[in-house]
Structures are given as structure tokens and as C-alpha cells.
Amino acid sequence: MLRLIRPEDAAVLADLRARSAEHLAPWEPAGFDGLATVEEQRSSIEQRLVAHEAGRGLPFVILDRDEVVGQLTISDIVRGPFQSAHLGYWLSVDATGRGLATGAVRAALHEAFEVQGLHRIQAGTLLHNRASQAVLRRTGFTPFGVAPRYLQIAGEWQDHVLFQRLADD
């Protein structure tokens, strides 16, 4: 369901993002539309792997059997007494609605809590992103507040519902 991202994933991820641009645009922060070329993907992958090597991130691709269909990243890992991180993910337009995001989030939580020893994972969704909220609820996340004008999405600062999952939930 998940594996560590590799530089050779750049071409397939660029293709998925290009084919899914219209589907992803309403949900993504500003700047993510710049990941539709192989070069942009390669640069992004290199940055994510540097963060991984430094212990600040867990960058994965989401697999449907052996086919890459999206990405999931646990980012901004903070150690010490906080032991916390952020979760983000996306699926290609033709991979949605089949339980792949739910399975990928479950696998990522196992890695984060059981392997990495994190205590807390946070995720935010737009107020109207019911599909992503359903994935988070199915995987044990609970909402804990609304962050006004949290991220710039589709050119506007938009409010987000914040969710969290604790290791002992």
C-alpha cells in the first residue's frame, strides 16, 4: 500500500499530477500545481528524501497493487517532548473512491506510531472536503478545531478543520 518515494517515481508522479490537475486543484495549497513536470517532481522528491534522511519526514507513494496512484507524506516531524508531525496525501483522479486513501493512512499511522515512536499526527482539510474528512475519521482522527485562513488554496486563504490522532487513541 505504501513505499518510500524514489527518484525514479518522478515520471509517473508528474504524469498522475498532470492527468489529475483539475481534480486536485480545488484542494491543494498554492504552488503544488508546479509539480506536473518530471524535473519539478525530481526536485520535490530530492527535497523530501533529504528531510527523510534528517528524520524530519516520511515521504511515501501510495500503491494500488504495484502501481503508483498517489503520494502520502508525514512531514514536519518534531522530536523531543513533542513527537508530532503533519499528514498530507493525494490520489490521482482515477484512484479515488476505492479505499486506497484510507488504507494508505492506516499504513502511515502504523509507521509513525509503531516504528517511528511519534505521539501525535495532525491533518487539516478544507471545511467542505467531506471525502478527506471521512478518510481521517475512518482512521481514528478526531477534529479539534477550525483554523481560520490556514492555507492558501486555489488562490485564497481558506479555513480548515484540524484533525489529530494520538498514538494511544
ABEGO torsion letter per residue (X at the ends): XBBBBBAAAAAAAAAAAAAAAAAAAAABBBGAAAAABAAAAAAAAAAAAAAAAAGABBBBBBBBEABBAEBBBBBGBBBEAAGBBBBBBBBBAAABGAGAAAAAAAAAAAAAAAAAGBABBBBBBBAABAAAAAAAAAAGBBBAEBBBGABBBGGBBBBBBBBBBBAAX
